Amino acid sequence: MSKLSFMEKLLDGVEVKWLPLGDVTQYEQPTKYLVTSTNYSDEFDTPVLTAGKTFILGYTDEVSGIYKASEKPVIIFDDFTTANKWVDFDFKAKSSAMKMISSGDEDRFLIKYIYYWLNTLPSELVDGDHKRQWIGNFSKKQIPIPCPENPEKSLEIQAEIVRILDTFTELTAELTARKKQYNYYRDALLGFADQSDVRWVALGEIGEFIRGRRFTKADYVEDGIDCIHYGDIYTQYGTTAKNVKTQVRSDMNGTLRYAKHGDVVITDVGETVEDVGKPVAWLGGDEVAIHDHCYAFRHSMNPTFVSYCMQTTSFIAEKAKYVARTKVNTLLMNGFAKIRIPVPPPEEQARIVAILDKFEALTHTLSEGLPREIELRQKQYEYYRDLLLSFPKPAPDVAAVA
């Protein structure tokens, strides 16, 4: 069905008016809902949110000042970066540099329709610009509202658009649920809660951390030495790495440091706490050069087992204590080396790895192993989102302009 015929059928001849976003929404500062303590724990009930990439910073046991988004969903909007999230569960907020956007009139404007439209807007951020964006910029943007003079019909059209777009987002929700299920079984297998005979030993007692040496993109060549740049770990590798695509000049005055087969390579910087210290079990046959923001953890255990241990929820929570939260999150290696992991017999390590490898392969297939299908679904979603929300704007009044 063509775009024109689809939209004609959906609109059924009604007029679309463009109204200022500030007229169809209302905003609230999160002052009443700010968390007072950063003593987060997964054992607590209430999530603490940010509008940025991390989204859920942790869970708090504070019982007052909770926003009931389960009763009245909102868009949380970062006033500096314009990042935004849809929230329909109760929460507390971390930062006052965020606005909570709701419908200005629920009988006329669906807040989730507004949310989907908001995400069709291109980024207008300028590097170094620290202005607050909602009042001075976004509230003045024009949003298309079908037949606003007929609220019942308008809501019907908005609801149908939301229904279609919700359908296209279900895949992501399913993948997230499968990943959570995998994480649960991984944590259970590596918890050894009922095995008192399993020793828990500090990483620094198990092996040594060998830091890489600096190289830059200017040192990259097509025919040189395989290398791992710390940024590559976030995008190119999973639990284990067997091959690399990047090479660096061999003429580095003998300063390069290498990871060997069986080492676990970790990073000491990252955008999030989870990224910092992200592990990759190096199972390649040859040595691989590592950047100076990488460490090769050299030990005698099963490398994949160690890598899985470093990804458990409890390990990440312990690791968070040793991350310096400056402009760039940085791992404090002396503290990191004190974190303990279980050391079962080698055969038990191998058994657990075999189980987790199967789970990893399954989740990889669901979320990454079919990249073409996922890419097509994402493009399909974006196509219909833009189709459903790209209403033609009326021509300017020539006489008024004159």
C-alpha positions in Angstrom: 0.0 0.0 0.0 1.4 3.4 -0.9 2.2 6.0 1.6 -0.5 8.3 0.3 -3.3 5.7 0.3 -2.3 4.4 3.7 -2.3 7.9 5.2 -5.5 8.8 3.5 -7.2 5.8 4.9 -5.8 6.4 8.4 -6.8 10.1 8.4 -10.1 9.6 6.6 -10.1 13.1 5.3 -9.5 14.9 8.6 -7.3 18.0 8.8 -3.9 17.8 10.5 -2.8 20.9 12.4 0.7 21.6 13.6 0.8 22.9 17.2 3.7 24.0 19.4 5.0 21.0 21.5 4.8 23.2 24.6 1.0 23.6 24.0 0.3 19.9 23.9 2.6 18.9 26.8 3.4 19.9 30.3 6.7 19.4 32.1 7.7 18.9 35.7 11.1 19.1 37.3 12.1 15.9 39.1 12.9 17.8 42.3 10.3 15.9 44.4 11.5 12.6 43.1 15.3 12.8 43.4 17.1 10.0 45.2 19.0 11.1 48.3 21.4 8.1 48.6 23.4 6.2 46.0 23.4 3.1 48.1 21.9 1.0 45.2 21.2 -2.7 45.4 19.4 -5.1 43.2 17.7 -6.3 46.3 15.8 -3.0 46.5 12.5 -2.3 44.6 12.6 1.2 43.1 14.7 1.9 40.0 16.7 5.2 39.8 16.6 6.6 36.3 18.6 8.8 34.0 17.5 9.8 30.5 20.9 8.8 29.1 22.3 5.5 27.8 22.5 3.8 31.2 18.8 4.5 31.9 18.5 2.5 35.2 21.4 3.5 37.4 20.4 1.1 40.2 17.7 0.3 42.7 17.0 2.2 45.9 15.1 1.3 49.1 13.8 4.9 49.5 10.0 4.8 49.8 9.1 8.5 49.6 9.2 10.7 46.6 8.5 8.0 44.1 6.9 9.0 40.8 4.0 6.7 40.0 4.6 6.3 36.2 2.6 3.0 36.4 -0.4 5.3 36.8 0.7 8.2 34.6 3.5 7.3 32.1 6.0 10.1 31.2 8.8 10.9 28.9 12.0 11.7 30.8 14.0 14.2 28.8 17.7 15.1 29.4 17.7 18.9 29.2 21.3 19.0 28.0 21.7 16.1 25.6 18.0 15.8 24.5 18.1 12.0 25.2 14.7 10.7 26.2 13.1 7.5 27.5 9.5 6.2 27.8 8.7 5.3 31.4 5.6 3.4 32.5 6.9 2.1 35.8 7.4 3.7 39.2 10.8 5.3 39.7 13.0 7.9 41.4 15.3 10.3 39.5 19.0 10.9 39.8 19.5 14.3 38.2 17.6 17.6 38.3 19.0 18.2 34.8 16.0 16.3 33.4 12.4 17.1 32.7 9.4 14.8 33.0 7.1 15.3 30.1 3.4 14.4 30.2 0.4 15.2 28.1 -1.0 18.7 28.4 -4.5 17.3 28.0 -5.0 13.5 28.1 -8.4 13.9 26.4 -6.7 15.4 23.3 -3.1 14.3 23.2 -1.6 10.8 23.8 1.7 11.1 25.5 3.1 8.0 23.8 2.2 9.5 20.4 4.2 12.5 21.4 7.1 10.2 22.5 7.2 8.4 19.1 7.1 11.7 17.2 9.8 13.2 19.4 12.2 10.5 18.3 11.7 11.4 14.6 13.5 14.7 15.2 17.1 14.9 14.1 19.8 15.8 16.6 20.6 19.5 16.7 23.2 19.3 19.4 26.4 21.4 18.9 29.6 20.3 20.6 30.3 22.4 23.6 26.7 23.6 23.9 25.4 23.3 27.4 22.1 25.1 27.1 19.0 23.6 28.5 17.0 22.4 25.5 13.3 22.0 26.5 12.0 25.5 27.1 14.3 27.3 24.7 14.1 24.9 21.8 11.9 21.8 21.9 8.8 23.3 23.4 8.6 25.6 20.3 8.8 22.7 17.8 5.6 22.0 15.8 4.0 18.6 16.3 1.3 17.3 13.9 -2.1 16.7 15.6 -4.9 15.1 13.5 -8.2 17.1 13.7 -7.6 18.7 17.2 -11.1 20.2 17.0 -12.5 16.6 17.2 -10.7 15.1 20.3 -12.4 11.7 20.0 -11.4 11.2 16.4 -8.0 12.6 17.0 -7.3 10.2 19.9 -8.5 7.3 17.8 -5.9 8.2 15.1 -3.1 8.8 17.6 -3.9 5.5 19.3 -3.8 3.5 16.0 -0.4 5.0 15.2 0.9 4.1 18.7 -0.5 0.6 18.3 1.4 0.0 15.1 4.6 1.3 16.4 4.3 -0.6 19.7 4.1 -3.8 17.6 7.4 -3.0 15.9 9.1 -2.6 19.3 8.0 -6.0 20.7 11.1 -7.7 19.2 13.4 -5.7 21.3 11.4 -6.4 24.4 11.5 -10.2 23.7 15.3 -10.1 23.2 15.7 -8.2 26.4 13.7 -10.8 28.3 15.8 -13.6 26.8 19.0 -11.9 27.8 17.7 -11.4 31.4 16.9 -15.1 31.5 20.4 -16.0 30.4 21.9 -13.6 32.9 19.9 -15.3 35.7 21.2 -18.8 34.8 24.7 -17.5 34.4 24.7 -15.9 37.9 23.2 -19.0 39.4 25.8 -21.3 37.9 28.6 -19.1 39.0 27.3 -18.3 42.5 28.1 -21.7 44.0 25.8 -20.7 46.9 25.4 -24.4 48.0 29.0 -25.4 47.5 31.1 -24.5 50.6 34.1 -26.5 49.2 34.6 -24.0 46.3 37.3 -21.5 47.1 36.9 -17.8 46.3 40.2 -16.1 45.5 41.2 -12.6 44.7 42.1 -12.0 41.0 45.5 -10.7 42.1 46.3 -14.0 43.7 45.2 -16.0 40.7 47.3 -14.2 38.1 48.9 -11.0 37.0 47.7 -7.9 35.0 49.9 -6.9 32.1 49.2 -3.4 30.8 49.4 -2.7 27.1 51.3 0.1 25.3 50.0 3.2 23.5 49.3 3.1 19.8 47.0 5.4 17.7 45.0 5.1 14.6 48.0 6.5 12.7 49.8 3.3 13.6 47.2 1.1 11.9 48.3 -0.7 8.8 47.0 -3.4 6.4 49.9 -5.7 6.9 51.3 -5.7 10.4 50.7 -7.1 13.9 47.2 -8.1 15.1 46.0 -5.7 17.8 43.1 -4.9 20.1 42.3 -1.3 20.7 40.4 -0.8 23.9 37.4 0.7 22.0 37.2 -2.4 19.8 36.2 -4.6 22.8 32.9 -2.7 23.0 31.9 -3.4 19.4 33.8 -6.3 17.9 34.1 -8.9 20.6 31.8 -11.1 22.7 32.6 -13.3 25.6 35.5 -14.8 23.6 37.7 -13.5 20.8 39.4 -15.7 18.3 40.2 -13.3 15.4 41.1 -9.6 15.0 40.6 -7.4 12.0 42.8 -4.6 13.1 46.6 -4.5 12.7 49.3 -2.1 13.9 52.8 -1.3 12.7 55.4 -3.8 13.8 58.0 -1.0 14.0 57.1 0.4 17.4 60.6 0.4 18.9 59.9 -2.8 20.8 57.3 -1.1 23.1 54.3 -3.2 22.2 52.8 -5.5 24.9 50.9 -8.6 24.0 48.1 -10.9 25.1 48.7 -14.6 24.7 46.3 -17.5 24.2 44.4 -18.0 27.4 44.7 -14.4 28.7 41.6 -12.4 29.5 41.8 -8.9 28.0 40.0 -6.1 29.9 39.7 -2.4 29.4 40.3 0.2 32.1 38.1 3.0 30.7 34.5 3.1 29.4 31.3 5.1 29.1 29.5 3.0 31.7 30.6 1.0 34.7 29.6 -2.1 32.8 32.0 -1.2 30.0 34.9 -0.5 32.3 36.7 -3.8 32.8 34.8 -5.5 30.1 36.4 -9.0 29.6 37.4 -10.8 26.4 39.0 -14.3 26.6 41.7 -14.3 24.0 41.6 -17.7 22.4 43.6 -16.9 19.2 46.6 -19.0 18.4 49.0 -16.1 18.2 49.9 -13.2 20.4 47.9 -10.0 19.9 49.1 -6.5 20.7 47.0 -4.6 23.3 46.5 -0.8 23.8 47.6 0.8 27.0 44.0 1.1 28.1 43.9 -2.7 28.0 45.3 -5.2 30.5 46.0 -8.9 29.7 45.1 -10.9 32.8 47.5 -13.9 32.7 46.5 -16.9 34.8 46.2 -20.7 34.7 42.4 -21.1 34.9 39.9 -21.7 32.1 39.9 -18.2 30.4 36.3 -18.4 29.3 35.3 -19.3 32.8 37.1 -16.3 34.2 35.5 -14.1 31.5 32.0 -15.3 32.5 32.8 -14.7 36.2 33.6 -11.1 35.3 30.2 -10.6 33.7 28.1 -11.7 36.6 25.8 -9.3 38.4 27.7 -9.6 41.7 31.1 -9.1 40.1 29.9 -5.9 38.3 28.5 -4.6 41.5 31.8 -5.2 43.3 33.7 -3.7 40.4 31.7 -0.5 40.6 33.4 0.2 43.9 36.7 0.5 42.0 35.7 2.8 39.2 36.7 6.4 39.4 33.8 8.4 38.0 35.6 11.3 36.4 35.2 12.7 32.9 36.0 9.2 31.7 35.1 6.2 33.9 38.5 4.6 34.9 39.2 1.3 36.6 41.3 1.4 39.7 43.4 -1.7 39.1 44.7 -2.1 42.7 41.1 -2.4 43.9 40.0 -4.5 40.9 42.7 -7.1 41.6 41.1 -7.6 45.1 37.8 -8.9 43.7 37.3 -12.6 44.3 36.0 -15.2 41.9 35.2 -18.9 42.5 37.9 -21.4 41.7 36.3 -24.8 41.3 38.3 -27.8 39.9 39.3 -27.5 36.2 36.7 -30.1 35.1 33.9 -28.1 36.8 35.1 -24.9 35.1 34.9 -26.7 31.7 31.4 -28.1 32.5 30.1 -24.6 33.4 31.7 -23.1 30.3 30.1 -25.7 28.0 26.6 -24.8 29.5 27.1 -21.1 29.3 28.5 -21.3 25.8 25.3 -22.8 24.7 23.3 -20.1 26.4 25.6 -17.5 24.9 25.2 -19.0 21.4 21.4 -18.9 21.8 21.2 -15.3 22.9 23.8 -14.3 20.3 21.6 -15.9 17.6 18.5 -14.1 18.9 20.1 -10.6 19.3 23.1 -10.5 17.0 23.5 -13.7 15.1 20.8 -12.6 12.6 22.0 -9.1 12.0 20.4 -8.8 8.6 16.9 -9.7 10.0 17.4 -7.4 13.0 18.6 -4.6 10.7 15.6 -5.1 8.4 13.2 -5.0 11.3 14.7 -1.8 12.6 14.5 -0.2 9.2 10.9 -1.4 8.9 10.1 0.2 12.2 11.8 3.4 11.3 10.1 3.5 7.9 6.6 3.1 9.4 7.4 5.5 12.3 8.4 8.2 9.8 5.5 7.3 7.5 3.0 7.5 10.2 4.4 10.7 11.8 5.5 12.7 8.7 2.5 14.8 8.0 2.8 17.5 5.3 3.1 21.0 6.7 0.8 23.7 5.3 2.2 26.1 2.9 3.2 29.5 4.5 0.7 32.3 4.1 2.2 34.4 1.3 0.2 37.5 2.2 1.3 37.3 5.8 4.9 36.8 4.9 4.7 39.9 2.6 
